Amino acid sequence: MQPAVPSAAINARSLRIVIVTSTYHSNLTSALERGAVKAFEHAGGDPSKLRILKAPGAFELVAISRAAAVRDDVDAVVALGCVLTGETSHDRHICDAVAHGLVRISVEFGKPAAFGLLTCQTLSQAQARAGGAKGNKGEEAMRAAIGAAQTIKELQGFLWEKRELQ
């Protein structure tokens, strides 16, 4: 399986990233967290520049991610969790709220807030995406956050060449 964001294209050496992990379905979210940490270190990230925070559930990922993103010493946030389809539409409301909340954080602060929330119908689908046959979505979310943060930093340092009109 090929990653969504090529790992060769990313470099986390200068980045400070916060992982926010839901403790609900902890056997799955712990695997996502391990994958995210592995991706950060594989991209050259300094372990002292990685912080891990816990959220009681998926819905709380947004508030904690925002609290991290507001800090000047944070370059990106990776939100990790798992929501399984149940007998009601509760899962859709939670997933939509988290997705929209993370987008708002990215727009408001100009920092990536990566969506590492498994939104599966069954436990076996979630297991396949938490280090199983379908890869590790925690790794993918971290690679996406690193790639986006790296591009934003490049853009912030970009200087337009001054040319006079002739």
N, C-alpha and C positions, 0 to 999 in steps of 0.2 A: 504494500500500500504506500502510495506516495503522499507526502504531507501537502496540505493545502497551501502553506507558505514555505517555500524552499528554505531549509535551515542554513544552507550555504550563504544565503543572501542577507542573513541577519547577524547583528553584532550587539550584544548586550553589555559590553565592557563598561560603558559610561552611564548605564541606566540604573535608576532606582525604581523598583517595582514592588507593588503591594499585591499579594494574593489574598482574596477574601473567600473563604471556604465555608459553605453551609455544613453544619454538623448533622442535618437531617439526611438520612441514608448514608451515614458516615462510612460504611464499608466501600461505597462507590465514590463518594467525594474525596476520601483519603487517597484513593488511587488516582483520581484526577489531579489532586494536589501534588502527589509524587511525580506525576508526568510533567506538570508545570515547572516544578523545581528542576527536574532533569533537563527540560528544554532551556531554561534560563542558564544553567551551568554549562550546557553544551554550546550555547551561543557566546560563551566567554564571560558571562555575568559573574560578578563578585558576590559570593554568598552573604557578605556583610551588607550588601545593598538590596537584599530581598527581605521583605517582611511578610509574615503570614498572620492574618487575623481570622477569627472565627465568627460566623453568623449562625444564629439558632435555626434559621430556615432559609429558603430561597428568597422569600419576599424581603427579608432583611438585608440581602446582599446589596440592594441599591443604597440604603442609608449609610451603610458602613463603607461602601465603595466611594460614595460622595465625600464622606469625612476624610478619606484618604486622598482623593483627587484634589481637594481644596488646598492641600499642603504644597508649598513651593518645592519641597525636597522630594516630591514623588513625580515620576515621569509617566507612569502608566499603572492601571489597575487591572487585575484579572479576577473576574467573579466566577466562582465554581460552585455548582450545585446540581441537584437532580430532582426533577418533578416527573412523577409517573401518572399516567392517565388513570382516573378512578371512575366511580359510578356517576359522578356529576361533572359539570363543566368547570369546576374549581381549578383544575390544572391549567386550563387555557387562560383564565384570569391572572393567575400567578405568573405564568410564562410571559404573557403580554406586558404585565406590569414591570417585570424585570427587564425585558428587552427595551421597552420605552424608557425606563429609568436610566439604563446604562447609556443609551443614545443621548439623553439629555445631559448626562455627566460629561460625555465626550464633547458635545457641542459647547456646553457652558464653560468648561475649563480648558478646552483645546488639548486634551490628553486622551489617549485611548482608554476606554473602559471595556475590556474584552468580554464577550459573552461566552462563558464556558459552562452554560447550564444545559444539562442533558434534559431533553423534552421527549421522553419515550413513552410508548404504550405499555411496555412490559419490562419486568426486571431483567430478563435475558437480553433485551435490546440495550438496556443501560449497561449491563456487564460487558457486552461486546464493545461498547464505546468508552469504557473506563479501563482500557488496557487489554481488551480482548481482541477478537477477530476484526473489529472495525477500527482498531487503533485506540488512541487516548486523546479525547477531546480537550483535556487539560493541557497537554503538550501543544495541540493546535492553537488553543486560545492564547497561550503564552507566546508562541511564535508570531501570531498575528499582532499581539500587543507590542512585542519587541520591534517588529518591522514597521509598524505605524509610528511608534515613538521615535525610532531612528529617523524616519523620514521627516517628522515634525521638527526634530532637532536640526536636521540638515537645512530645512526651510528657514528656521529661525536664524541660522548663521549665514544664510545666503545674502550676498551683497549684489545689488544690481550694478552693472557696469554703467558708469556715467558717460553718456555720449552727448555731445552738443549737436543740436540741429544745424544742418548746413544749408 
